[in-house]
């Protein structure tokens, strides 16, 4: 354990506030390009919101189709692997591949349908989740804040 690992966190000062993460990232990248010790920099999201965007309805049939697709990929993988080593009395490489692919599709579809049916309609939609912030503060350890602020004042605008 190093001395810095047991030291209390340094106090920080906000050197800039921006409305997008990309802008905060650009500021830190600029500091890095100026050889600033960026280990003393923190990006803090303020006003966090959990946003879940519903993208579509999911039925048992949809879940079975998606499961079949995943099962087909898994079956293809195992078929290729076993086809290279175990081709005895099974129609050769392509026989093992087709057999594994078929089993993967059947079991994947069954698994998808059963998993969806098990929810009993409580979650019959698909969604995309995102965490967003209203603004982002670029904070720097107090001992380095003045230097960072001076450097950022020279940062070109886009």
PLY file of the C-alpha trace (Angstrom):
ply
format ascii 1.0
element vertex 158
property float x
property float y
property float z
element edge 157
property int vertex1
property int vertex2
end_header
0.00 0.00 0.00
1.40 3.36 -0.99
1.18 6.53 1.04
-1.17 8.09 -1.52
-3.58 5.15 -1.28
-4.12 5.81 2.44
-4.12 9.61 2.19
-7.44 11.43 2.47
-8.85 12.74 -0.81
-7.56 16.19 -1.73
-9.99 19.07 -1.86
-10.98 19.94 -5.40
-11.98 23.09 -7.20
-14.21 23.37 -10.23
-12.26 24.96 -13.06
-14.97 24.81 -15.73
-18.59 23.76 -16.13
-19.90 22.50 -19.46
-23.19 21.13 -20.76
-21.92 17.94 -22.41
-19.64 15.11 -21.43
-17.80 15.49 -24.73
-16.89 19.09 -23.83
-15.58 17.99 -20.42
-13.62 15.20 -22.08
-12.19 17.69 -24.58
-11.04 19.96 -21.73
-9.27 17.10 -19.95
-7.72 15.96 -23.23
-6.42 19.48 -23.80
-4.88 19.49 -20.32
-3.25 16.15 -21.08
-1.87 17.50 -24.36
-0.30 20.35 -22.34
1.51 17.78 -20.14
-0.73 18.60 -17.16
-0.85 15.76 -14.57
-4.40 14.63 -15.35
-4.41 12.16 -12.46
-5.50 15.21 -10.42
-8.59 15.84 -12.59
-12.14 14.58 -12.02
-15.20 14.91 -14.26
-18.37 15.15 -12.18
-21.87 14.87 -13.65
-24.37 17.13 -11.88
-28.13 16.60 -11.99
-28.07 12.93 -12.95
-31.16 11.36 -14.49
-31.93 7.74 -15.27
-33.57 7.59 -18.69
-35.12 4.40 -20.06
-36.33 4.63 -23.65
-38.78 1.90 -24.59
-37.90 0.63 -28.05
-40.44 -2.10 -28.81
-42.91 -4.65 -27.50
-41.59 -8.16 -26.87
-43.83 -11.18 -27.32
-43.05 -14.80 -26.58
-42.61 -15.33 -30.33
-40.11 -12.46 -30.55
-38.19 -13.87 -27.60
-38.15 -17.32 -29.23
-36.81 -15.85 -32.50
-34.06 -13.95 -30.72
-33.25 -17.06 -28.70
-33.09 -19.09 -31.91
-30.62 -16.59 -33.35
-28.41 -16.74 -30.28
-28.69 -20.52 -30.20
-27.72 -20.69 -33.88
-24.53 -18.74 -33.17
-23.68 -20.94 -30.22
-24.49 -24.08 -32.24
-22.32 -22.83 -35.10
-19.42 -22.27 -32.72
-19.71 -25.71 -31.13
-20.31 -27.33 -34.53
-17.12 -25.82 -35.92
-15.18 -26.90 -32.85
-16.55 -30.45 -32.71
-16.52 -30.80 -36.50
-12.76 -30.42 -36.49
-12.23 -33.27 -34.03
-15.28 -35.56 -33.95
-16.49 -36.54 -37.40
-16.91 -40.28 -36.78
-20.17 -41.73 -38.23
-21.92 -38.41 -38.29
-21.68 -37.46 -41.94
-18.33 -35.72 -41.66
-17.57 -32.14 -40.80
-20.73 -30.67 -42.35
-22.92 -33.28 -40.66
-21.61 -32.32 -37.21
-21.95 -28.63 -38.11
-25.58 -29.00 -39.25
-26.48 -31.13 -36.24
-24.96 -28.62 -33.77
-26.59 -25.71 -35.55
-30.00 -27.40 -35.43
-29.70 -28.22 -31.74
-28.58 -24.66 -31.01
-31.60 -23.18 -32.83
-34.10 -25.48 -31.07
-32.69 -25.02 -27.57
-32.16 -21.27 -28.06
-35.74 -20.79 -29.21
-37.08 -22.86 -26.32
-34.94 -20.98 -23.81
-36.03 -17.57 -25.16
-39.71 -18.51 -25.13
-39.58 -20.03 -21.64
-37.66 -17.06 -20.22
-40.19 -14.59 -21.68
-43.18 -16.64 -20.56
-41.72 -16.86 -17.05
-42.03 -13.07 -16.68
-45.81 -13.51 -16.85
-46.21 -10.26 -18.82
-44.45 -8.10 -16.22
-41.77 -6.97 -18.65
-43.04 -7.41 -22.20
-41.02 -4.60 -23.73
-37.41 -3.90 -24.65
-35.66 -0.68 -23.73
-32.37 1.18 -23.81
-31.12 2.68 -20.54
-28.98 5.80 -20.25
-27.73 7.98 -17.40
-27.58 11.67 -18.28
-26.37 14.75 -16.48
-27.61 18.32 -16.77
-24.04 19.62 -16.67
-20.48 18.43 -16.07
-17.87 20.03 -13.84
-14.18 19.55 -14.47
-12.66 19.54 -11.01
-8.97 19.62 -10.16
-7.15 18.99 -6.89
-6.79 22.36 -5.17
-2.98 22.40 -5.41
-3.16 22.13 -9.22
-6.34 24.11 -9.93
-4.75 27.47 -10.74
-2.34 25.88 -13.23
-5.18 23.95 -14.90
-7.37 27.06 -15.11
-4.55 29.01 -16.79
-4.02 26.21 -19.30
-7.73 25.95 -20.10
-7.86 29.71 -20.74
-5.57 29.02 -23.72
-7.73 26.21 -25.08
-8.98 27.08 -28.57
-12.73 27.14 -29.14
-14.06 24.90 -31.84
0 1
1 2
2 3
3 4
4 5
5 6
6 7
7 8
8 9
9 10
10 11
11 12
12 13
13 14
14 15
15 16
16 17
17 18
18 19
19 20
20 21
21 22
22 23
23 24
24 25
25 26
26 27
27 28
28 29
29 30
30 31
31 32
32 33
33 34
34 35
35 36
36 37
37 38
38 39
39 40
40 41
41 42
42 43
43 44
44 45
45 46
46 47
47 48
48 49
49 50
50 51
51 52
52 53
53 54
54 55
55 56
56 57
57 58
58 59
59 60
60 61
61 62
62 63
63 64
64 65
65 66
66 67
67 68
68 69
69 70
70 71
71 72
72 73
73 74
74 75
75 76
76 77
77 78
78 79
79 80
80 81
81 82
82 83
83 84
84 85
85 86
86 87
87 88
88 89
89 90
90 91
91 92
92 93
93 94
94 95
95 96
96 97
97 98
98 99
99 100
100 101
101 102
102 103
103 104
104 105
105 106
106 107
107 108
108 109
109 110
110 111
111 112
112 113
113 114
114 115
115 116
116 117
117 118
118 119
119 120
120 121
121 122
122 123
123 124
124 125
125 126
126 127
127 128
128 129
129 130
130 131
131 132
132 133
133 134
134 135
135 136
136 137
137 138
138 139
139 140
140 141
141 142
142 143
143 144
144 145
145 146
146 147
147 148
148 149
149 150
150 151
151 152
152 153
153 154
154 155
155 156
156 157
